Amino acid sequence: MAAGGPAARADEDKGGLRAALTGLTTRGRSFLAAGVAAAICAYVLGQSDLLRVGLFLAVLPLVCAYVLHRTRHRVSGSRRLAPSRVPAGSEARVHLRMDNVSRLPTGLLMLQDRVPYVLGPRPRFVLDRVEAGGRREVSYRVRSDLRGRYPLGPLQLRLTDPFGMCELTRAFSAYDTLTVIPRTEPLPPVKLTGESSGYGEGRQRSLALAGEDDVIPRGYRHGDDLRRVHWRSTARYGELMVRREEQPQRSRCTVLLDTREIAHQGAGPDSAFEWAVSGAASVLVHMLERGFSVRLLTDTGNAVPSEGAGGFAGATQESADAAGLMMDTLAVIDHSDGAGLSRAYDVIRSGNEGLLVAFFGDLDEEQAAMAARMRQRSGGAVAFVLDSESWMHGSAAAVSGPVEKRLRLLREVGWTAVSVPPGASFADVWRQAGSASLSSAVAGGLTGTSGGWS
């Protein structure tokens, strides 16, 4: 109930009481009509006993409406999602809880939750009488084959008095959000040239972050190994100092997703664009599990996460949090109105960003040349190219001439470029990329000089 002065509260009470009177059920209206008719007959016939019956029949529904109006704010409801983030095609369970916090028992309750139609039918539950201070818990399942963020609520409750004379419907203001993320596939370990593993096998090492070990001596902390005491610095500063040691630097991986509307035709769960989104999600999870610092980059130049070194999810952010943030982004990502990849190239050319895994739609000559220049700024590059026309027709025929020309251009500058047929399993395409990378390394005489990652 909103805060206000006495006049405001009085107006609100009057409005609520009018709503309670309009909520009289058929039984309540019948009692009221019968009571009024009996009172009129008693007055005409001069029957005092009939008048008492008439007054009783007329007053009972009015009293029930007033009592229900006074107790309507003493019922609380809550909702809990388990889990709140699910892959497309998986189910989540919604738990509803109703608490009667008043001193009076409730009558029959009907509970209804509002859900988007893509999650299934609107759930309705009938709850029997809830004792004073009691609670009831019910649950239902939701499922969607389409990724996105879906609001659940508000929760609606229909209250009735014990005699069934009046019904009131109230809606709770709180709602929750179910996030349906793209489907992911577990990827097999493969060897690709151009980049080392995520942890421990990297070619580079760097100073650890604050609170970790690094090269510059620091003050002694409780629990430090005394064998790491740096005596020269201890004598110089007059306090006990310990050595900081080097820590392995996490290798980086950028996952580039081409979201240009002109590069992707068709829509729906089986479209090329949805395959690319699921593929990007699978690679992000796969690389995070193997200790890489990763980021999601789109053709618009937006990188997720935006914090950390260069927008990567590195040692300053937990992998689970980073994965959740990127998955939430992929859950709602849509086509962009951009015509090119120049903004993504501007982000990549700022420095050597390690491994680059790209999901391209249709590429014309200009955009293929732009993608070729991206290869110069990465330690290794893998491209999955989707031909929208073949995906729209569901044809797994041979790669068309223009697409083959773009693939050849990417391969000539060092990309491991793979054409994706309609409905392909991403795990199979991932293995194909590993085989193509190995063949390229052998042909180029790089087997003994290039590192591999899995």
C-alpha positions, 0 to 999 in steps of 0.5 A: 500500500502506498504511503500517504496522508490520512485522506489518501489512505481513506480514499485508498480504503474506499477504493479497495472496499468498492473493489471488494464489493464488486468481487462478490461471487454469484453466491454472495450476490444471491444472498444479498438479493435474497436478504433485500427481498426478504426484508421488503416482504417482512416490511410489507407483511409486518413479519419481524422474524422474516426481517431478521432472516433478511438482514442476516442474508443481506449482511453476511456477504457484506461482512465477508467482503469487508473482512476479506478487504481488511485481510487481503494484504496479510498474504505474502508470496515469493518465487524461486527459480532453479536454476535461473540460467538454463540452456535452450531446450532444457527445463527450469523449475519455478517454486512458488511459496505462499505465506498466510501472515494474518491471524485468520485462516484463508479460504480457497486460494487460486494462484496464477503466475504470468509467463511468456507463451514461449515458456509454456501454458500459464500455470494455475494452482488451487490451494485449500484453506491455509491456517493462520501462520501457515504456508503452501508451496507449489512448483511448475516447469518452464522450457524454451527452445529459443534463447533470450531473457523471459520475465516471470510474473507478476504473481496473481492470487485470488482470495475467497472468504470461507463462505465463498461469498467474495473473491479478490484478485491481487497481483504482487509487484515482484517478478523474476527473469529466466535467462535461456542461454545458447546450447553448448556442445562439449568439444574434443581436445584438438591440436591447432597451431599458433598458440600454447595452452592456457596454464603452465605451458605458455611461452610467456610469464608475467608478474602476478597480481596484487596479493599473489607472488611477483618478482619485486620484494614485498613485506613479510606476511604471516604464513610466508615461507621463510626460505623466500626471505630476501635478506638484502632488501631486509637489511635495506628497508629495516623490516623482513622482506620476501621474494615474489616469484613469477607466475604463468600468464594465461594465454588469450583467446578472442571469440569473434561473432559476426552478427551482421544482418546482411551476412545471415539469412533466415531465422529460427532455432535451425538457422545459420545465425543460431548455429554460430551463436551456439558455436561461439558459446561452446568455444568460450566454455571450452577455452575457459575450462582450459585456463585461457583468458577469453573475451567475446567480440562482435562485429560492432566492436563490443567486447565482453567482459569490458573489465580486465586487461584489454577486455579479457576475463583473466586472473582478475575475474573468476572464470564462472562469473566471466562465463555467465556474463558472456552467456548472458550476452549471447542469450540476447544477442541479435543481428546488427545493422552494420555492413562491415567488420572494420570496428572489430578489426580496430579492436583486434589490431591494438595488439597481439591478442593470442588465438582468434576463433571467428564465426563468419557469415557471408563475406564479400571481397572487401570483408574477406580482405578485412578478415585476412588483415585480422590474422596479422594481429593474432597468434593463431586464427580459426574461421568457421564460415557459414553460407547462408544460402545453403543453410536456408535451403538445407542443402549440404552440397559442395561449397559454392564458388564464391564461398570457396574463393573466400576460404582460399583467401583466408587460408593463404594468409594463415587462417584455418578456415572451415566451411560449415554445412547445414545442421553440422555438429560443432564437435565434428567441425571442431575436429575438422578444424584440428585436422586442417590445422595439422595438415597446414602445419605439416605442409608448411614445415611448422610441425617442429616450431609451432605450439599446440593447444587443446 
